[in-house]
Amino acid sequence: MGDKEDVRNRLDIVDFIGQHVVLKPAGRNFKGLCPFHKEKSPSFMVSSERQTFKCFGCGAGGDIFSFYMLHEGLTFPETIKDLAEKAGVELTSFQPTQEFLVKESLLEIHRLAAQFYHYTLTKLAVGKKPLEYLDNRGVTPTQISDMQLGYAPDGWRSLSNFLITKKKYPVEDVEKTGLVIKSAHGWYDRFRGRIMFPLLDTRGNTVGFSGRVLPWTEDETSGKYINSPETELYHKSKLLYPLYHTKEAVRQKNSVVIVEGEFDVLSSLRAGVKNVVAVKGSALTEDQVKLLSRYCNTIILALDADTAGIAAAKRAIGVVQAAEMNIKVVELTEGKDPDELVKSEPKKWRHVVKQAVDIYDFFLNTAQRQHDVTTVDGKQAVAKEFIPLLNQIQNKIIQAHYIKKLAELLGVEAEVVEQEMSRQSKKDIIGRAPRDEATTQSKPVSRLHLLLEELLTLVIHYYLQVNLKVISTEDLPDTAVTKIITRAMAEQPKDIIEFAKGLPPELQQQFDDCFLREPEVYTDKQVTERFEEIISEVAKLTLRDRLSQLRHRLAQVQPDQRGHIEHQINDVLVRFRSYSGHE
């Protein structure tokens, strides 16, 4: 038995996926909402018997390895390594790729760097003053330990000497991490004299760092915060701090509070709001929203109430709506950020998070505070700011609600707001690049394909009730479904699951797709009638296509060659009429 089969046999796919998706029994399978796209009606099916899954909404499917790769965005080598650890399997035949080995080396360098920074902060004399700084900021020893906070000494080669001289890592590999920088005089540490926040991926691997300058080393030549550069491991647009530690709280609350900085996160955690993450910068990206959608359906923005924060909130609307998630805003008073608020009034932070308002209410309230709506200029300013947001609302009921609210605020009829929305919408369309219809329209699934899948679904789920002998496979198209049914007709298995295990690999996926489908509930009589209806329609569609091809060939051959094709056409017509009675 190979490593892959050993892991697969140790981990049940229903139990594993059930940690990420709420699954409910659906016949002999299990059903839930797909974690890979937003849906209101569950179309995500999982089978314990076949150890496979399939979403009939977005098409994602496969085994436990496929699920983990899709869910975590990993390569296969990373997947089998992780799942083997979860299953308690020692990999013996697994052959890692060179790319995998390089990535593992870079992860190990990051792990050692995090240990070095943490040890320097907590065990060495040079870390005493940074520890006092953290204590003054309210950071507890438990948080320092749990988050592996560290300190980068204010020297040029402290980390470089540790990794390159002591641990013997090639300097070229260390340079790939972004932790050291090459100069004309050699390599020097990127982070110096800073509190270090390890940045973890969702698997718990350190992939980068954020360094906060300390007051006594702060100058005007470098920023208050610097982050690891974009590397093979670290992508700023895909990471949220510290989601690895808070994702279970996010899942339980079904919402996530987004703040701007690491200290905001630590303060929020101390105040009891644990479903929190920080963006690196104020822009919320599509990748970050996609990541968060695995764990919750509501995003609560607690960004600074300055121009940059408000602009970031506006940009977030489209990204969050595209993921079909809800979006709210925490209204922070007196210009305080979460860190400041927690220090003075931790209960108030919990309160304002609970009182988060819908994002459109937030912008309407903000516009009303900034402009005097009793004046024409004020009304015009509010309309100019808010109407573009109204046009972004995809849900028509919600849109109608805010059209009414804006109309009441401005003292006009709702129709006037709608007219202005239409005018601005048309203005926005002018000059917009036309979409390529070929790329925006999906290819429709053929009627024949749908019927064949329904046919195999009936064969699988009503195997003992249907009569395979009524099928004439020569009148069916040459597809995986036909090949599976032909084998079943020949073997006459007593157990359809055992039969599936003997199918060649190229037919397994088609079987599983139909096995995971929920069939209609039929009586014995109804299933027989539906079975024969499908066979008849599939045969007619197949024969009609065959007839079209023969007539096309007939028009292209010489007269002395027509007899054989005409004979084939007559044969097809006879068979067609046997299913339909007449054409």
N, C-alpha and C positions, 0 to 999 in steps of 0.2 A: 504493500500500500504506500503511495506517495505522500509527501507532506500535505499536499492540497486536500486529498481525500481524508487524511487523518484529521486535519483541522475541521473539515466539513462534518465529519462524523461526531466530533466532540461538541460542536455548537449547533443548537437547533435554531433554524432561521426564524421561526415564529417568536421564540423567546428573545432572540437578538433584536429583531426589528421592533418587537414590542417595547423595547427600551426607548425607542425613538418615535414610535407611532402607536396611537391607541387602536388596538385591533379587536374586532368583535367577530364571533363565529358567524360564518355565512355558508351553511351547508357543510361540506367536508373541508372547506377552506376558511380563511379569515379575511376580514375586510376592514379598511380604514381610509383616512384621508391621505392622499399622496404627499410625501414630504418634499417632492421635487417640483411640484407646481401647485398653485393655489386652486382649490376646488371646494365647493360647498356640499356636493353629493359624493360620497366615497366611491372611488373606482380603482382603488389600490388593493390588490388581492395577494395573499400569501398562502402557500401550501406547505404544511408540515410533511405530508406524504411524499411530495416531490422536491421539497427543500428549495423552493423557487418562489419568485415574486413577479408580479406584472402590474403596471398601471395602465388601465385602458383609456386613461385620459391623455397622458403625455407620451406613452409608449415605453417608458423605462421598465427594464425587466432583467432577470438573470438570477444568479445564486447569491449566497451570502457575501461572496467576494465582490460581486458586481455592486451590491447594495452599499457596502462599506466604501468602495472606491468612489461611487457617485456621491454618497452622503458627506464624505470627508474630503473629496477632491484629491485623492491619492493615486499614486501609481500602483501597479500590482505588487512589485517587491515590497513597498511600504505596507500594503494591505496584508499580505501574507505574514509579514513580520509581526504586525500588531495583533492579528487574529490568532496567530500561533501562541503569542504571549497570553492572550485571554483564555485560550483553550488549554494551556499548559502543555503544548506540544513543542518538542525540541526539533527544530528543522535539521534534516539530515541530507536531503537530496536537493534542496533549494540552491540554485546557482544565481547569486546576485549579479546584476549588471555593473559595469564600471561606473555608470552614472549614479546608481544606488550607493555604491561604496563611497564615492566622492561626497554625496549628500550626507551620508552617515558620519563621515569624518568632520564635515563642517558643523553638524549638529553637536558632535562631541566637543569640538573647540568652543562652541557657544556654551555648552554645559559647564565646561571647566572655567570659562570666563565668569559665568554667573557665580560659581563657587568661590573664585578668587575675589570678586568684588564683595560678596557676602562675608567672607572670612575677614577681609580687610576692615569692613565696617564693624563687625561684631567682636573680633578677637584681638585686633592690633591697636596699639596706642594711637596710631594716626586716625583711627575711626572714632575716637572719643568725642571730638568736637562735632563731627557730622551726626553722631547719635544724639547729642544734645540738641542739635538743630531739629532733628526729626521729632524728638520728644516735645520741643516747644511748638511744633506744628500739630501736635496731638496724636502722632503716629505711635501705636502701641508696640511693645516687643513682640506680641503675637503676630501682628501684621507684618512686621519686619521679617519674621521667620516664615510665615505662610507665603508671603509674596516674594521671598528671597531678595529683599532689597539689599543694595550694596553700596560701596563707595569706591570710586575710581581715584586713586591717589593723585595728587597734583605733581606728578612727575612725567617725564617724557616717555619713559620706556618701562614702566612698572609691569604692565600686562604683557608687553612684548617679551620681556626677559622671562616671565613665567611660562608663556606658551612656547616660545621658540628655544630659549636656552635650557629651561628646566624640563619641559614636557617633550622637547625635541620635535615639535611640529614644523614641517617645512614652512618657511616664511611666506612662500607663494600661496599656500593653503590658508594661512592666517589672514593674509591680505584679502582673500576672496570673501571673508566674513565681514569686511569693512571695519573690523576692530582696530586695525593698524593702517597707517597711511605711509606710502613711500615718498621720500624726499631725496634731494641731492646728497643728503648726509646719512641716508639709511631710512629705517622705519621708525615711526613714533606712534604712540597711542592716540586714537581718535578722542577718547573720553579721558579727561583729566580734571580733577578737582570737582567732581560731580556726584550727586546722589544717583544711583543707578537703579532703574526699573527694568527687570527682565521682561521682554515681550514674548509671550508664549502663543503657539498655535493651538488649535482645538484639541490636539493630541497631548498637549503638555510639554512639547519640545520648546526650548528657548531658541528663537530664531532671530532675535535682534535685541536692541536695548534703547531705552530713552534715558538721557542724562540731564538732570536738573542742576544748574550751576548753584554753588553755595554763595551766600552773601559776601563772604570775605575773599572769594576768588572771582567775583563778578566784575566784568569790564565791558566796555562798549564794542569790543572786537568780535564777540561771539554771542549767540542768542542765549536766552534764559534756558531754553531746552534745545538739545540737539538729539537727533535720532540716528539709528543705523541707516546707512544708505541703502538703496534698492539692491538686493543681492538675490542669489538663487533661492535663498530661504525666506527673506523678508521682503514683503510687498506692502507698503504703507496703506494702499487702498483696500487691502483685503483683511486687515487685522484690526481688532478691537481689544483694548486693554480693560480688564483682565478677564476676557470672556471664558477662558478655560476654568477659572475659579468661580465664576458667577453664573454659568450657563444653566445649572440646575435650578437656581432661584428664578432665573428668567423663564425657564420652562414651567415651573410651578405657578408663577404669577401670570403667565401668558402675556407678559409685557416686559419691556426693557426701557430703563431710564438712561438717556444718553447725555453725558456731561463732557466737558472739554479737556479736563486734565487729570493726571494721575492722583493728585492730592484731593481733587473733588471726589474721585472714586473711593479713596481710603476714608474720607470723612463720611461719605454716604453709608459705607459699610458699617462704620462705628455707630451711626445713628439708626441702624436697623433697616435701611433701604438697601437690600442686597442684590436686587435685580438691576444692576447698574454696570455700564461700560463707558469708556472714554474713547472718543474719536481722536486720531492723531491729526490735529488741526480741526477746523470747524465743518469741513465738507463731508457729508455722509455720501458714500459711494454706492453704486449699484451692487458691487461685490459684497460690501458690508451688509446691505439690506438683505441680499440673498442669503447670506450666512445667518443673519438673525431670524429670518423666516423659518429656519429649521426648528427654532425653539419657541417662537411666540408669534402673535398676530397683531400686536400693538406696540408702536414705537412712541416713547414719550421724550420729547426734546427738552433738555434743561440747559440750553446754551446761553451764553452771556447776552444780556439784553442790550447789546450795542449794535451798531450798524452791521458789523460783520456777522454777528449772531443771527440777526433778523434776516439778512441775505442768505445765510446758510439754511435757515428754516424754510425759506421760500424755495430754494433749490431742492430741498429734501422732499417737497410735496410730490413732484413728478416721479422721483425715484421710488418712493414708498408706495404711491398709487399703482405704479407699474407692477409692483410685487403683490398688489391687492391686500396690503396691510393697512391698519388704522394708524392715524398719526395724531398725537396730542402735544400740548406744550405746557410746561411748568412755568407759571408766571412768577419770576423772582422779583421781590420788591427791593427798593432802595439800591438797586444796582449790585446787590451782593451775589457772589457766585456760591455754589453749594458748599464749598470749603468754609467760606466766611460765615455762612448761615448756620452751619452745623456747630461751629465753635461757640456761637452766641446763643443759638436757639435750635438745638437738635430736634425738638418736637415739631418745630415749625417746618423744618425740612420734610419730615414725614407727612405733615399736613398738606403742604403745597403739592407734593407728589400725588397724594390722593385726590387733590382738587384740580388736577391737570385738566385743561379745557381743550376742546376740539381746536385744531390748528386754525380753522377759519374764524372761530370766535376770537382767538388770540389776535389775529391780524385785524379783525374788525374793531376790537377794543383798542388796539394800538393806534390804528388810524384815527379813531374817535378822540383819543387823548392828545394826539399830535396836531389835529386840525379842528377849527371851529366850524361845526356843521350848521351853524346858524347863518353863515355867510355863503355867498355864491362860490367864492374862491375855496372855502373849506369843503363844500360839497363836491366841487370838481376834483380837489386833491384826493379825497377819500375814494371817489369813484375811480379815479385813475389808478390808485394803488390796489383796490380790491376787485375790480371787474376782471382783470386778467386771471386772478385766482379763481373767480367763479367759473371762468371758461375752462379751467383745468379739472373741475369736479366731474367725475365720470358718472357717479350715481345721480340719476335725475331727481330722485326724491330729496336727497341731501342738497342738491343744487337749488331746487325750488325753495327749500327752507331758507337758504341764505340769500336768495334773491329777495324774498319777502322781508328778511331782516334788514338788508341794505336799503330797500325801498322805504321802510318805516323810518330808518335813521335819517335818510335824505329828505323825507317828506314828499316822495313822489309815488306814482303808481308802479306796480311790479312790471307792467308792460314796458314802461320807460327804461327800466334797468335791462330788460330782455333785449330791447331794441339796441341799446348801447353795447351790450354783449355781442350781439350779432354784427354790429358795425366793426368792433375791434377784432372780432374773429376773422371777418373777411379781410381786414387790413393785414392781419398776421399771415394769412394764406398767400397773399400777393408776394411774389418773389421767392416763395419757398420752393426748393428743388422738388420736382415730381418724383414720386416713388416708382421704383421699378416693379410693375405689377407681377412680373415673372417671379420675382423673389419674395413678394409679400403674400402671394396666394399659394396655399398649400395644395398639393396634388390630391384630387378627390379619390377616395377609395372606391374601387369598382364594385358594382352589384355582385358580380361573380365571386369576388374575393370574400365579401361579407357572407354570402350564402355558403361557401365552402367552409368557412370558420364555424358557422352555425351548425353545419352538417357534422363536422368532427366533434363539436361540443356535445351534440346529441348522442353520437356514438360513444363518447367517453362517459357521460353522466347517466345515460340510459342504455348502457351496453346490453343488459339482459333483456330489455324490452324491444329493442329494434331488431329487424330482420335484415342482416347484411346481404342476404341472398338476392334481395330485390334490386341490388345495385349492379348496373352494367358498367364496369370501370372503363370500357373502351369509349363510353360516351362522356367521360369526365376528362377535364384538362390534366395535363401532366404537371402536377404540383405536389408539394410535400403532403398536403391533405390526402390526395389520391393514393400516394405511396403508403401512407400510414394505414388507410382503410383497406388497401389491397393486402397488406401484410396481415391485418386482423382477420380478413376473410380467409386467408390461407391457413393461419395458425389456429383460429378459433379458440383463443385463450379463455380461461375461466376467470382470471383476475386481470383487469385492464391495467393496474399499476405495475404488476410484474411484467406484463407484456411491454409496457413502456420502457422498462429497464433494458430490454433487449434491442430497442431501436438504435439505428446508427446515429452518431452524434449530430449529423446534419438534419435529422428529423426530430430530435429531442425538443428543440425550442418551439417548433410548431405545435407539438403535442402539449407542452406546458402552457403555451398561450391559451389553448382551448380548454385545458384542464382547469385553469384559473378563472375562466369565464363563468359567470352565474347563468345557468340555463333557465328558461321559463319553466314554471311548475306545470307539468302535464299529467293527465291520467294516462293509463296504458293506451287507450284508444286515441287520445289526442296526440301522444308522442308518435304513434304509428302514422297518423294522418299527416302530421307536420314533417316527419321524416320523408315520406313519399312525395310530399309537395316540393321539398327542397331538391330531392334527387331529380324530379321532373324538370324543375326550373333550371337547375345547373346544367342538365343534359341539353335542354333547348338552347341555352345561351352558348354552350360549347359547340353544338352542332351548327347554330346560326353563324358563328365565327368561322367554323370550318367550311361552311357553304360559301361564305363570302370570299374566302381564300381560293377555293376551287373555281369559282366564277371569274375571279381575277386572272387566274392561270389560263382558263379557257379562252379568254379574250386575247391572250398573248401568243398562243401556240399555232402552228400550221394546221390546216384542215385535216390532214391525214393523222394528226396526233390527238384529235379532239375526242375520239371514241372512248378511250380509256378514262378521260376526265369526266365525260358525260355520264359514264357508268358510275363513277364515284359520286357524282352529284345526285343521281337518282337514288343511290344507296343511302346517302345522307338524308334526302327528303323522306324516304320511307321511315327511317329511324326517327326523324323529327316528328312525323305524323303519329308515330306510335305513342309519343308522349303527349301530344296536344290534340290529336284527333283530326286537326286540319291546320293549315298554316294561316 
